[in-house]
């Protein structure tokens, strides 16, 4: 079978070779495809085939299959000799091969087109490398899991591909039916021609939205060139009416094309915004466990926040870039910033100063449009009007709180972050508006303070100045332009923004004035770029979307844009936001590494200073020192629980008796001792003890307990612990102690329970054993001796030193002391005469003493006599009571018999035993209250005070001071700034 086909093919080849058209050319076989020749002549080696030279003058070729396009009559192929040669079989084969090559060519062209379209789209799509983690890890490891070399080896080779060629036997059987279809003028030939034309049309493929954008951009460039040519030609020659109409027509067409191009861009940005929002929302929901890295702008904003808090002599904080928004009051600064942030976030007022302190706004991209403060975790949803109102109110409250009394503006910066889809990443600082006159209600230095704040921010050589000028007022009234030109005379970091252009177009008689402003010819200041924006109609309730629509409609119909006074890229806040963001990041990339090097040098200097001054101490900053002091204070409070009950009771009993002993002696014991018999003595004692217990004693006991607790607490807080004691904590401990004592209050119910206990203790008169009797006597003797010693000291001060001291210390008595001494001697004689004399002198006795003294030449006042008598009789009574104690040492036997058949009465011993027992029971009760309740409450109060101090940074700065603390603080801040700057620089390089 194969031989038969080969023979038939050879006949065709010979017939083609022998045929002549009057033109000398090569055999058509050599013009066939290489695979076709291999089928016709398998013995003909393909490697030795040489392509014949092209005859361009007589041959027509297609760019795809290189087959001859001239019409040729095919022969009727039969086995053997053929008399009529029309070559219809070769014609059929060429047509079939042409269809296949058309398909192949279309595939190649389509692939090239797809690749070109992909490259163009790839340039427009933003860099999503930071979201590379969204693709599962096994995709990146696919080359390790799949062996592509084995797949390549498994593909068919050339011989297998040859087997895939069409079967010519079946083609020969279908020639009869295809012959009529392929005849000249038939519908088949028309179809082939249409196929050729269809391929040529495929070169002009539909490029979709990107193709339209490219064509629109080309059209815009062509129209701009034509407009320039027309404008140049018209300026040189006289303008004709037809030329003006043509120019106007071209400008209108150019404007329409630009607007169409802008809408397509906005549609693309909207689609891209939705895609990015979906990607961020997926990560926000936590579908993937891998945590998103902090955004670049957030890292940079953190560095600026730390720098704003860095208050030291190393003043490098103002050398990092940020966008400083300055302008005259009510020029529209806040409105421009709100348009960039796409939310009405600032408080508003009609003509009133609303921006009272600098507001740092960090703009970044996120899935949801939210805002939050640096020192708060609350997120304000900027899509809800309630949250927007709450945010504006919070900003206003923070501004008013930051302003000190007697001032109008503040230098304290309010830090705010705004995130949302499509926001340009940058850091802006909105400053108070510059004023020319101080009005009523303002501080006298308001104007100078605003100027100093603005200059402080603009003096930063890397700060970008966004100068806002009100277009609705005369340019000559501007104050801020002169200030900006002083700070940046070359205009290398200034962007000029003309607001309220809609009002300016209505009010300004000459539109060329607006053109002069935008071109930088009217003001003496220079700038990187000039922009014209519209930020609303003056209604504070307008939404951002309505303002954007109004701005687009205005510029679409504005004569300023139609007459080319303004360029398309110089209008709308959208273009302004893009330009400011690009300028901001350019400045950041140029300056951030230099600032990092400066902080590295500062860190080295601080570390060297620390090593030289404090070589053996750790570098603890203020917060770390506070935590260390906090632990020490809590340990000392815990030490209160380790005080033994015996120590508590001894301290309480001793302190309580010192507090009440005077009352017991003077108001209970001495009055009762003046009674005639024991019954009256006991009655008087019971009445006075009852009164004392009901009114004074419980309160005195609680006061004593609270003072005892304070003393122990103070002792633990101020006690030095050898070499480990750090005096840097002394001021903090003292403040904690004072604040805790101020906050602590004893349990109010303690007095009621204590009153009952004390009353029951004082009612008991039964002394059970001799040991308690002796203890009462000893307690009474100690008390009386102490009082006697005090009394003798008072008498000595009254009468002066005795003869021994006068001789030994060479001192003498005063005149008053001599008078008192004479009075004392006379009163002592009176007591010797009557040992049972009552406590008070009668009037006749006072007269007698005075006359006796006057007889000796001593004039004395009756009051002096009574005063001296009180101390003399007191000493006499105390000595008599001590003697009575000695007599009662053996009186316990008579006490048990209730002093029946005995002249000895020891009721005073029983009184002191009741007092002693009451003191012991009260001390025990107070100790239980201390250990069970009050110490724990005190510990709780200490913790609360420490927590309050920890949150109050000003308090910590006031209580933890010194060169060591400040040096550690500076070192910590510089390290933190340097580390964050290095992390930011690394992330910045990765983004590049």
GUVORO-287530 format. One record per residue (C-alpha): x, y, z. Coordinates in steps of 0.1 Angstrom, whole numbers. Last residue first. Layout:
<pts>
{{X Y Z}}
...
</pts>
This chain:
<pts>
{{116 487 466}}
{{92 473 492}}
{{121 452 506}}
{{142 483 510}}
{{115 500 529}}
{{110 470 552}}
{{147 471 560}}
{{146 509 566}}
{{116 505 589}}
{{133 478 609}}
{{164 500 612}}
{{143 530 622}}
{{125 509 648}}
{{158 497 663}}
{{172 533 663}}
{{142 548 679}}
{{141 520 706}}
{{178 524 713}}
{{175 562 715}}
{{145 560 739}}
{{162 535 762}}
{{194 555 764}}
{{175 587 771}}
{{156 570 799}}
{{187 554 814}}
{{204 588 814}}
{{174 605 830}}
{{173 578 858}}
{{210 581 866}}
{{209 619 865}}
{{182 620 891}}
{{145 616 894}}
{{119 590 903}}
{{91 607 922}}
{{84 636 898}}
{{88 616 866}}
{{67 588 881}}
{{40 613 890}}
{{40 628 855}}
{{37 593 840}}
{{5 586 860}}
{{-5 551 851}}
{{21 535 873}}
{{12 559 901}}
{{-24 547 900}}
{{-13 511 901}}
{{10 518 930}}
{{-18 535 949}}
{{-41 506 943}}
{{-15 481 954}}
{{-9 500 986}}
{{-47 502 992}}
{{-49 464 989}}
{{-20 460 1013}}
{{-38 483 1038}}
{{-70 463 1035}}
{{-50 431 1042}}
{{-34 447 1072}}
{{-67 460 1084}}
{{-87 428 1083}}
{{-73 397 1100}}
{{-40 409 1114}}
{{-52 443 1125}}
{{-87 433 1137}}
{{-71 404 1157}}
{{-45 428 1172}}
{{-73 452 1182}}
{{-91 425 1201}}
{{-60 414 1219}}
{{-51 450 1228}}
{{-86 456 1241}}
{{-84 425 1263}}
{{-51 435 1277}}
{{-61 471 1283}}
{{-93 460 1300}}
{{-74 437 1323}}
{{-51 465 1333}}
{{-79 489 1340}}
{{-98 463 1361}}
{{-66 455 1380}}
{{-60 492 1385}}
{{-95 495 1401}}
{{-90 464 1422}}
{{-58 479 1436}}
{{-77 512 1444}}
{{-102 491 1463}}
{{-75 480 1487}}
{{-91 486 1521}}
{{-73 476 1553}}
{{-92 480 1586}}
{{-101 443 1586}}
{{-130 424 1601}}
{{-144 417 1566}}
{{-122 429 1538}}
{{-142 411 1511}}
{{-129 377 1525}}
{{-109 372 1492}}
{{-97 407 1495}}
{{-85 401 1531}}
{{-63 373 1518}}
{{-51 394 1489}}
{{-40 421 1513}}
{{-3 411 1516}}
{{9 436 1490}}
{{-18 460 1502}}
{{5 478 1527}}
{{31 485 1500}}
{{4 499 1477}}
{{-8 522 1506}}
{{27 536 1507}}
{{25 543 1470}}
{{-9 560 1475}}
{{5 582 1503}}
{{34 593 1480}}
{{9 600 1452}}
{{-13 621 1476}}
{{16 642 1489}}
{{28 649 1454}}
{{-7 659 1443}}
{{-11 681 1474}}
{{20 700 1465}}
{{10 703 1428}}
{{-25 716 1436}}
{{-13 738 1464}}
{{10 757 1441}}
{{-19 766 1418}}
{{-40 775 1448}}
{{-14 799 1462}}
{{-6 814 1428}}
{{-43 821 1424}}
{{-43 838 1459}}
{{-16 863 1448}}
{{16 866 1469}}
{{35 894 1485}}
{{64 881 1505}}
{{76 903 1534}}
{{75 876 1560}}
{{42 889 1574}}
{{30 889 1538}}
{{37 852 1537}}
{{16 845 1568}}
{{-11 868 1555}}
{{-13 848 1522}}
{{-13 814 1540}}
{{-42 826 1563}}
{{-62 840 1534}}
{{-59 807 1515}}
{{-69 788 1545}}
{{-99 811 1549}}
{{-109 804 1513}}
{{-107 766 1518}}
{{-80 746 1500}}
{{-89 716 1479}}
{{-77 681 1479}}
{{-89 674 1515}}
{{-66 674 1545}}
{{-61 641 1561}}
{{-25 647 1570}}
{{-35 679 1589}}
{{-6 698 1605}}
{{19 684 1581}}
{{-3 695 1552}}
{{-4 731 1564}}
{{34 731 1569}}
{{38 719 1534}}
{{16 749 1523}}
{{40 774 1539}}
{{71 758 1524}}
{{55 758 1490}}
{{45 795 1492}}
{{81 804 1501}}
{{93 784 1471}}
{{67 800 1449}}
{{78 835 1459}}
{{115 825 1453}}
{{105 811 1419}}
{{88 843 1410}}
{{120 863 1419}}
{{142 839 1399}}
{{162 812 1415}}
{{200 807 1410}}
{{224 787 1390}}
{{260 779 1397}}
{{258 742 1385}}
{{271 725 1417}}
{{261 751 1443}}
{{227 759 1429}}
{{221 723 1421}}
{{227 713 1457}}
{{207 742 1471}}
{{175 732 1452}}
{{167 744 1417}}
{{137 766 1410}}
{{103 768 1428}}
{{80 762 1399}}
{{103 742 1377}}
{{111 719 1406}}
{{74 716 1413}}
{{68 704 1377}}
{{96 679 1379}}
{{82 666 1412}}
{{48 661 1396}}
{{63 642 1367}}
{{82 619 1390}}
{{51 613 1411}}
{{31 605 1379}}
{{56 579 1369}}
{{58 565 1404}}
{{20 563 1405}}
{{18 544 1372}}
{{46 520 1381}}
{{31 514 1416}}
{{-3 507 1401}}
{{10 482 1375}}
{{30 464 1403}}
{{-1 463 1425}}
{{-21 449 1396}}
{{6 423 1389}}
{{6 413 1426}}
{{-31 408 1426}}
{{-29 388 1392}}
{{-3 365 1408}}
{{-24 361 1440}}
{{-52 345 1421}}
{{-87 350 1407}}
{{-93 388 1409}}
{{-130 393 1406}}
{{-140 429 1398}}
{{-154 424 1362}}
{{-174 454 1350}}
{{-143 468 1332}}
{{-140 438 1309}}
{{-177 437 1300}}
{{-176 474 1290}}
{{-144 469 1270}}
{{-159 441 1250}}
{{-191 459 1243}}
{{-173 491 1232}}
{{-150 471 1209}}
{{-179 457 1189}}
{{-193 491 1184}}
{{-158 507 1176}}
{{-149 481 1150}}
{{-181 487 1130}}
{{-166 516 1112}}
{{-136 496 1098}}
{{-106 518 1098}}
{{-100 540 1069}}
{{-71 539 1045}}
{{-69 565 1017}}
{{-46 590 1035}}
{{-24 563 1049}}
{{-20 549 1014}}
{{-11 583 999}}
{{14 590 1026}}
{{31 556 1023}}
{{32 557 985}}
{{47 592 986}}
{{74 581 1011}}
{{82 551 991}}
{{86 571 959}}
{{109 596 976}}
{{130 569 991}}
{{133 549 958}}
{{166 565 946}}
{{181 557 980}}
{{188 522 969}}
{{194 498 999}}
{{212 467 989}}
{{243 477 1010}}
{{223 475 1043}}
{{186 472 1042}}
{{175 507 1053}}
{{141 509 1071}}
{{119 536 1057}}
{{91 514 1044}}
{{92 488 1072}}
{{92 515 1099}}
{{65 534 1082}}
{{42 504 1081}}
{{49 497 1118}}
{{42 533 1127}}
{{11 534 1106}}
{{-3 502 1122}}
{{4 516 1157}}
{{-14 549 1147}}
{{-44 529 1135}}
{{-45 508 1167}}
{{-42 539 1189}}
{{-70 557 1170}}
{{-91 525 1174}}
{{-85 525 1212}}
{{-92 562 1215}}
{{-126 557 1198}}
{{-135 528 1220}}
{{-125 547 1252}}
{{-142 580 1246}}
{{-180 579 1248}}
{{-196 548 1262}}
{{-165 535 1279}}
{{-157 568 1297}}
{{-192 571 1309}}
{{-192 536 1323}}
{{-158 541 1339}}
{{-170 573 1356}}
{{-201 556 1370}}
{{-182 525 1382}}
{{-154 545 1398}}
{{-178 568 1417}}
{{-198 538 1430}}
{{-166 520 1440}}
{{-153 549 1460}}
{{-186 556 1476}}
{{-187 521 1489}}
{{-151 523 1500}}
{{-156 552 1523}}
{{-151 590 1525}}
{{-144 599 1489}}
{{-113 617 1477}}
{{-99 586 1461}}
{{-128 586 1436}}
{{-118 620 1423}}
{{-81 610 1420}}
{{-88 576 1403}}
{{-113 586 1377}}
{{-107 620 1361}}
{{-70 627 1368}}
{{-56 592 1370}}
{{-77 575 1344}}
{{-77 605 1320}}
{{-40 608 1323}}
{{-35 571 1317}}
{{-56 571 1285}}
{{-30 577 1257}}
{{0 562 1274}}
{{-22 532 1283}}
{{-32 527 1247}}
{{4 529 1235}}
{{16 503 1259}}
{{-13 480 1252}}
{{-11 483 1215}}
{{27 478 1214}}
{{26 448 1236}}
{{-4 433 1217}}
{{13 437 1183}}
{{46 422 1195}}
{{28 393 1211}}
{{8 387 1179}}
{{41 383 1159}}
{{48 406 1129}}
{{49 384 1098}}
{{17 400 1083}}
{{35 433 1083}}
{{62 418 1062}}
{{37 415 1033}}
{{37 453 1032}}
{{75 453 1029}}
{{74 428 1001}}
{{48 450 983}}
{{71 480 986}}
{{101 461 973}}
{{81 448 943}}
{{69 483 935}}
{{104 497 937}}
{{115 472 911}}
{{86 480 889}}
{{92 517 893}}
{{129 512 883}}
{{118 494 852}}
{{94 522 843}}
{{120 549 849}}
{{147 531 829}}
{{170 505 842}}
{{205 502 827}}
{{220 478 852}}
{{245 490 877}}
{{282 481 881}}
{{298 505 857}}
{{276 535 866}}
{{295 567 856}}
{{319 555 829}}
{{297 527 815}}
{{267 550 814}}
{{286 577 795}}
{{298 552 769}}
{{263 539 764}}
{{251 575 759}}
{{277 583 733}}
{{271 551 714}}
{{234 557 713}}
{{239 592 699}}
{{261 578 671}}
{{234 552 662}}
{{208 580 664}}
{{227 600 638}}
{{231 569 615}}
{{194 563 616}}
{{187 599 607}}
{{210 596 576}}
{{191 564 566}}
{{158 581 568}}
{{167 611 546}}
{{163 602 509}}
{{138 574 513}}
{{116 595 535}}
{{117 625 511}}
{{107 603 482}}
{{79 588 504}}
{{65 623 511}}
{{68 635 476}}
{{49 605 462}}
{{22 609 490}}
{{18 646 483}}
{{14 640 446}}
{{-12 612 450}}
{{-32 633 475}}
{{-31 663 452}}
{{-43 643 423}}
{{-73 631 443}}
{{-79 665 458}}
{{-89 677 424}}
{{-69 699 399}}
{{-32 702 389}}
{{-31 670 368}}
{{-57 683 344}}
{{-38 715 337}}
{{-52 749 346}}
{{-54 779 324}}
{{-60 755 296}}
{{-91 774 284}}
{{-113 744 291}}
{{-97 739 325}}
{{-102 774 338}}
{{-135 776 320}}
{{-149 751 345}}
{{-175 726 333}}
{{-155 694 341}}
{{-138 712 370}}
{{-171 719 387}}
{{-186 685 380}}
{{-155 668 395}}
{{-155 690 426}}
{{-193 685 431}}
{{-189 647 428}}
{{-160 648 453}}
{{-180 669 477}}
{{-210 646 475}}
{{-188 616 482}}
{{-172 633 512}}
{{-205 640 528}}
{{-220 675 533}}
{{-231 684 568}}
{{-206 712 572}}
{{-221 731 543}}
{{-195 755 527}}
{{-200 743 492}}
{{-174 717 493}}
{{-136 712 492}}
{{-127 724 458}}
{{-91 721 447}}
{{-64 739 428}}
{{-28 725 429}}
{{7 739 425}}
{{38 719 427}}
{{74 720 439}}
{{69 755 454}}
{{84 790 453}}
{{72 820 473}}
{{71 855 459}}
{{34 851 452}}
{{18 860 419}}
{{40 841 395}}
{{36 806 410}}
{{19 791 380}}
{{-12 783 401}}
{{-13 819 413}}
{{-8 834 379}}
{{-36 812 365}}
{{-59 824 393}}
{{-51 859 383}}
{{-57 851 346}}
{{-93 845 356}}
{{-98 883 359}}
{{-129 895 377}}
{{-124 871 406}}
{{-156 864 424}}
{{-172 836 405}}
{{-139 817 397}}
{{-126 823 432}}
{{-158 808 447}}
{{-153 776 427}}
{{-116 777 435}}
{{-123 773 472}}
{{-88 761 479}}
{{-54 769 463}}
{{-28 744 473}}
{{10 751 472}}
{{34 722 478}}
{{67 731 495}}
{{98 709 498}}
{{122 724 474}}
{{105 759 474}}
{{139 777 473}}
{{129 801 502}}
{{117 773 524}}
{{112 786 560}}
{{110 823 549}}
{{88 815 519}}
{{65 796 542}}
{{60 825 565}}
{{54 849 536}}
{{28 826 522}}
{{12 821 556}}
{{0 857 559}}
{{-23 860 529}}
{{-42 893 526}}
{{-25 901 493}}
{{-40 870 477}}
{{-75 885 480}}
{{-101 861 493}}
{{-119 832 477}}
{{-88 813 468}}
{{-79 805 504}}
{{-43 794 504}}
{{-31 761 520}}
{{7 755 521}}
{{15 718 524}}
{{51 720 537}}
{{70 687 534}}
{{94 683 564}}
{{129 672 556}}
{{147 704 567}}
{{127 706 599}}
{{122 743 603}}
{{86 739 592}}
{{75 721 624}}
{{91 746 648}}
{{81 775 625}}
{{44 765 628}}
{{45 762 666}}
{{64 795 669}}
{{39 813 647}}
{{9 799 666}}
{{25 810 699}}
{{32 845 686}}
{{-4 849 676}}
{{-18 835 708}}
{{4 856 731}}
{{-24 879 744}}
{{-46 848 752}}
{{-78 848 732}}
{{-113 857 745}}
{{-113 890 726}}
{{-95 888 693}}
{{-58 885 685}}
{{-51 898 650}}
{{-32 883 620}}
{{-40 847 625}}
{{-22 815 613}}
{{-44 784 615}}
{{-35 758 641}}
{{-14 730 627}}
{{-25 697 610}}
{{3 672 609}}
{{3 647 581}}
{{19 612 579}}
{{16 593 546}}
{{1 563 529}}
{{-26 571 503}}
{{-60 558 512}}
{{-76 533 488}}
{{-93 512 514}}
{{-93 526 549}}
{{-71 534 579}}
{{-69 566 599}}
{{-45 569 628}}
{{-46 598 653}}
{{-19 614 675}}
{{-27 646 693}}
{{4 668 697}}
{{9 690 728}}
{{20 725 717}}
{{-12 741 729}}
{{-34 770 718}}
{{-56 795 736}}
{{-37 799 769}}
{{-47 811 804}}
{{-52 776 818}}
{{-33 751 797}}
{{-46 738 764}}
{{-43 700 763}}
{{-77 694 778}}
{{-93 716 751}}
{{-77 697 723}}
{{-85 664 738}}
{{-122 674 742}}
{{-123 686 706}}
{{-108 654 693}}
{{-132 633 713}}
{{-162 653 700}}
{{-151 648 664}}
{{-147 611 670}}
{{-181 608 687}}
{{-197 626 657}}
{{-179 603 633}}
{{-189 573 653}}
{{-226 583 652}}
{{-224 591 614}}
{{-213 555 606}}
{{-188 549 577}}
{{-159 563 598}}
{{-161 534 623}}
{{-143 547 653}}
{{-120 521 669}}
{{-113 521 706}}
{{-79 509 717}}
{{-67 542 730}}
{{-33 559 735}}
{{-25 563 698}}
{{-60 573 688}}
{{-82 553 665}}
{{-98 557 631}}
{{-117 533 608}}
{{-125 528 572}}
{{-123 490 570}}
{{-100 467 549}}
{{-69 488 555}}
{{-46 513 538}}
{{-27 539 558}}
{{-30 575 568}}
{{-13 587 600}}
{{-28 620 612}}
{{-8 641 637}}
{{-30 669 652}}
{{-12 700 664}}
{{-32 720 690}}
{{-61 744 690}}
{{-76 735 656}}
{{-112 749 660}}
{{-106 787 659}}
{{-140 802 652}}
{{-151 815 618}}
{{-180 791 615}}
{{-169 760 634}}
{{-159 724 626}}
{{-146 695 646}}
{{-124 672 626}}
{{-131 637 612}}
{{-152 643 582}}
{{-139 613 562}}
{{-120 606 530}}
{{-86 611 547}}
{{-74 632 517}}
{{-107 650 517}}
{{-105 655 554}}
{{-70 670 551}}
{{-83 694 525}}
{{-112 704 548}}
{{-89 709 578}}
{{-67 733 559}}
{{-96 752 544}}
{{-84 788 546}}
{{-104 793 579}}
{{-73 806 597}}
{{-44 811 574}}
{{-24 780 563}}
{{-2 752 573}}
{{-3 714 568}}
{{30 698 577}}
{{37 666 558}}
{{62 645 578}}
{{99 638 572}}
{{123 629 600}}
{{147 657 611}}
{{126 671 640}}
{{134 644 666}}
{{171 651 665}}
{{173 671 698}}
{{198 653 719}}
{{192 674 750}}
{{163 653 760}}
{{126 650 756}}
{{116 620 735}}
{{79 618 736}}
{{75 633 700}}
{{103 610 689}}
{{84 579 701}}
{{53 590 682}}
{{74 597 651}}
{{89 562 652}}
{{55 547 656}}
{{43 566 625}}
{{71 550 605}}
{{61 515 615}}
{{25 523 607}}
{{35 537 573}}
{{53 505 564}}
{{25 482 575}}
{{29 458 603}}
{{34 423 591}}
{{3 401 587}}
{{1 371 610}}
{{2 336 595}}
{{-28 317 607}}
{{-47 322 576}}
{{-84 326 577}}
{{-80 351 605}}
{{-109 373 597}}
{{-86 403 591}}
{{-66 383 566}}
{{-97 377 545}}
{{-107 413 549}}
{{-74 425 536}}
{{-77 404 504}}
{{-113 415 500}}
{{-104 452 504}}
{{-75 448 479}}
{{-100 434 454}}
{{-125 462 461}}
{{-98 489 457}}
{{-86 474 424}}
{{-121 475 411}}
{{-125 511 422}}
{{-91 520 408}}
{{-100 505 374}}
{{-133 525 375}}
{{-114 556 384}}
{{-90 551 356}}
{{-119 547 332}}
{{-135 578 345}}
{{-103 598 341}}
{{-98 586 305}}
{{-133 597 297}}
{{-127 630 314}}
{{-94 634 294}}
{{-112 626 261}}
{{-139 651 268}}
{{-113 677 276}}
{{-94 670 244}}
{{-126 671 224}}
{{-134 705 239}}
{{-99 717 233}}
{{-100 705 196}}
{{-133 722 190}}
{{-121 754 206}}
{{-90 752 184}}
{{-110 745 153}}
{{-134 773 161}}
{{-105 797 165}}
{{-90 786 132}}
{{-123 791 114}}
{{-127 826 128}}
{{-92 836 117}}
{{-64 844 140}}
{{-38 867 127}}
{{-4 850 125}}
{{23 841 150}}
{{0 834 179}}
{{-24 814 158}}
{{3 791 145}}
{{15 784 180}}
{{-20 778 193}}
{{-28 754 164}}
{{5 736 168}}
{{-1 733 206}}
{{-37 721 201}}
{{-25 696 175}}
{{1 683 199}}
{{-24 681 227}}
{{-49 663 204}}
{{-22 637 195}}
{{-12 632 231}}
{{-49 628 241}}
{{-55 604 213}}
{{-25 583 223}}
{{-38 582 259}}
{{-72 572 246}}
{{-57 544 226}}
{{-39 532 256}}
{{-70 534 278}}
{{-90 516 252}}
{{-65 489 250}}
{{-65 485 288}}
{{-103 482 288}}
{{-103 454 262}}
{{-74 448 238}}
{{-95 437 209}}
{{-72 423 183}}
{{-61 442 152}}
{{-39 414 141}}
{{-70 393 139}}
{{-82 413 110}}
{{-54 399 88}}
{{-66 364 99}}
{{-101 372 90}}
{{-91 383 56}}
{{-74 350 49}}
{{-105 332 62}}
{{-128 353 41}}
{{-107 343 11}}
{{-111 307 21}}
{{-149 311 24}}
{{-150 327 -11}}
{{-132 297 -25}}
{{-157 275 -9}}
{{-187 294 -22}}
{{-176 286 -57}}
{{-161 312 -81}}
{{-133 288 -90}}
{{-139 251 -80}}
{{-132 241 -44}}
{{-168 230 -35}}
{{-171 212 -68}}
{{-139 192 -62}}
{{-148 185 -25}}
{{-173 158 -33}}
{{-151 140 -57}}
{{-120 144 -36}}
{{-135 125 -6}}
{{-119 92 -14}}
{{-85 108 -19}}
{{-86 124 15}}
{{-93 90 31}}
{{-62 77 14}}
{{-43 109 23}}
{{-45 101 61}}
{{-40 134 80}}
{{-7 138 99}}
{{-6 124 135}}
{{19 98 125}}
{{44 125 117}}
{{40 137 154}}
{{50 103 166}}
{{81 104 144}}
{{90 139 156}}
{{89 129 193}}
{{59 126 216}}
{{60 141 252}}
{{70 116 280}}
{{105 130 281}}
{{92 164 289}}
{{70 150 316}}
{{100 132 331}}
{{119 164 331}}
{{90 182 349}}
{{93 160 380}}
{{65 173 402}}
{{69 176 440}}
{{100 198 441}}
{{87 220 413}}
{{54 223 431}}
{{71 238 463}}
{{58 273 455}}
{{23 259 450}}
{{26 239 483}}
{{30 271 503}}
{{-6 282 497}}
{{-9 316 479}}
{{-20 341 506}}
{{16 344 517}}
{{24 365 487}}
{{4 393 502}}
{{35 414 508}}
{{43 408 471}}
{{11 425 460}}
{{27 453 440}}
{{0 473 423}}
{{-15 462 389}}
{{-7 487 362}}
{{26 472 351}}
{{12 437 351}}
{{-17 448 330}}
{{8 459 303}}
{{28 427 306}}
{{-3 406 304}}
{{-16 424 273}}
{{18 418 256}}
{{17 381 265}}
{{-19 377 254}}
{{-10 393 220}}
{{20 371 216}}
{{-2 340 224}}
{{-29 352 200}}
{{-4 357 172}}
{{10 322 178}}
{{-25 306 180}}
{{-36 325 149}}
{{-5 313 131}}
{{-13 277 139}}
{{-49 281 128}}
{{-38 297 96}}
{{-11 270 92}}
{{-38 243 93}}
{{-60 261 68}}
{{-30 266 45}}
{{-22 229 47}}
{{-57 220 35}}
{{-55 244 7}}
{{-20 232 -4}}
{{-33 196 -3}}
{{-63 204 -25}}
{{-42 222 -51}}
{{-18 192 -51}}
{{-47 169 -58}}
{{-62 192 -85}}
{{-30 190 -105}}
{{-47 197 -140}}
{{-28 173 -162}}
{{-47 154 -189}}
{{-29 125 -206}}
{{-20 107 -173}}
{{4 77 -175}}
{{3 52 -147}}
{{-19 51 -116}}
{{-42 81 -118}}
{{-40 117 -106}}
{{-63 141 -124}}
{{-40 171 -127}}
{{-44 204 -108}}
{{-46 238 -125}}
{{-26 265 -107}}
{{-37 299 -94}}
{{-10 320 -79}}
{{-7 320 -40}}
{{25 300 -37}}
{{30 285 -2}}
{{51 303 24}}
{{29 291 52}}
{{25 321 75}}
{{38 352 59}}
{{21 343 26}}
{{42 343 -5}}
{{37 357 -41}}
{{62 346 -67}}
{{74 362 -100}}
{{94 392 -89}}
{{102 378 -55}}
{{119 348 -68}}
{{133 333 -36}}
{{163 310 -38}}
{{156 273 -33}}
{{155 259 2}}
{{181 232 7}}
{{172 198 19}}
{{201 177 32}}
{{186 173 67}}
{{153 161 53}}
{{168 131 36}}
{{149 119 5}}
{{142 83 9}}
{{109 90 26}}
{{99 108 -6}}
{{62 118 -6}}
{{58 118 32}}
{{91 135 38}}
{{82 160 12}}
{{50 168 30}}
{{68 171 63}}
{{92 197 48}}
{{63 218 35}}
{{60 221 -2}}
{{80 245 -23}}
{{105 219 -32}}
{{78 198 -46}}
{{67 227 -68}}
{{98 220 -89}}
{{120 250 -96}}
{{113 279 -120}}
{{117 288 -157}}
{{86 305 -169}}
{{68 295 -200}}
{{42 277 -181}}
{{60 243 -182}}
{{50 210 -168}}
{{79 184 -167}}
{{86 189 -130}}
{{49 188 -119}}
{{43 157 -139}}
{{74 141 -124}}
{{62 150 -89}}
{{27 137 -95}}
{{41 104 -109}}
{{63 102 -79}}
{{34 106 -55}}
{{15 79 -72}}
{{45 56 -69}}
{{48 64 -32}}
{{11 57 -26}}
{{15 24 -43}}
{{46 16 -23}}
{{28 24 9}}
{{0 0 0}}
</pts>
